[in-house]
Amino acid sequence: MLTAFARAFQTPDLRKKLLFTLGIIVLFRVGAHVPVPGVSFENVNQCMDMAESNSGLFGLVNMFSGGALLQLTIFALGIMPYITASIILQLLVVVIPRLEQLKKEGQSGQAKITQYTRYLTVALSVLQATGLVATARSGALFPQCPVGREIVPNDGIFTTVVMVICMTAGSGLIMWLGELITDRGIGNGMSILMFISIAAGFPGALWAIKQQGKLAGGWIEFGVVILAGLAMVVLVVFVEQAQRRIPVQYAKRMIGRRSYGGTSTYIPLKVNQAGIIPVIFASSLLYIPALVVQFSNSQAGWADWIQANLTQQSSPLYISVYFLLIVFFAFFYVAITFNPEEVADNMKKYGGFIPGIRAGRPTAEYLSYVLNRITWPGSLYLGLIALVPTVALVGFGAQQNFPFGGTSILIIVGVGLETVKQIESQLQQRHYEGFLR
């Protein structure tokens, strides 16, 4: 692998792409540390020292922003507005006939959908930036920090508008940087930036676990977490690469004097067909009760019950609801993204069939049957991986600092595998050995 990595830098055009991607990554990390105008940097630093146990409500967004959210930098929103906009457009494609028609038009239709995604990203960035500024002013961003309400000293409208504009512009800049990596660099730009945001928090989280440990100065806990993380990486790699290959045979057809078809191929159905989307959906949905309680300032019994059962990650009810939501959204997302009837119709149109299965409706029913069977282990795997930090590390008392959480590991491994495959394919075009050999 090291030899292949060296050969990648020896190839001129591939070296340019790698260096361009590294340059964008450096610019992205620099922007994550530039504070927004109007923010008291000293008060933010003071509150950040106390935020490790209080940032659970904003933990997911803070992770995707590389720690920029709680620091209120120009990249505070991170890549989350774009992710949210992409998910919304994917769901709307199934609901709105016009978007479904654009998707079927090929590259021109996809370009139009991408443009809609950009517009929606900007709109969501304005909403999220406004909400973040209001949260910071109310002190809800750092509830137990004594200077939490003084993070934004000036309450003027002009200061608010400037902060919202800067955060929205930062989100738009991140979207542009991601597209630059996709066009001129290596890998999917948005995925690479998401990878970097999550990986940036690993060193600090690991060191925090070492400092909180009590055995041999924390080194034993540190080693256990490293081994647990490696075991999770191996498991995720194994499941992410697993797929059910359904054989497809195409009949021979004579068009003029030429014979077409007669080839054999397969339909790859991944065990984890939904990817990381169910975990994001479930986490976002479980944040709603906590937000309601936090902003209502209610002392009623229902607020105490929600606080004790739906916001504490060690609560059995929270764990159960979180797991069930992940399983539900896994089936839901697979159902809206993979249409067995459409696949069966396309196969029938081009003379393809599954050996032993009649073309048409029987093929669609067979694909639906197989998809449901492999989605069950995939959804259970997602739920178990996502709950590892909550269940397995209760004894450490530092679930919030555990860097190898389910969401982070799934994204890190998935993006890493896809990027390595792209580099490998370009190396193989030049008759070099790939990374995975």
Protein Blocks (a to p, Z undefined) as FASTA:
>chain_A
ZZmmmmmmmpmklmmmmmmmmmmmmmmmmmmmcccehiafklmmmmmmmmmmmmmmmmmm
mmmnnommmnopaklnmmmlmmmmmmmmmmmmmmmmmlmmmmmnojmlmmmmmmmmmmmm
mmmmmmmmmmmmmmmmnopmmmmlmklmmmpmblcfklmmmmmmmmmmmmmmmmmmmmmm
mmmmgcjfklmmmmmmmmmmmmmmmmmmmmmpmgehhlmmmmmmmmmmmmmmmmmmmmmm
gccddddddddddehjbceejiacdddddfblnlmmlmmmmmmmmmmmmmmmmmnopabf
klmmmmmmmmmmkbmklmmmmmmmmmmmmmmmmmmmpcfklmmmmmmmnopacehiaehj
llmmmmmmmmmmmmmmmmmmmmmmmmmmmmmmmmnopmmlmmkbfklmmmmmmmmmmmmm
mmmmmmmmnopacfkZZ
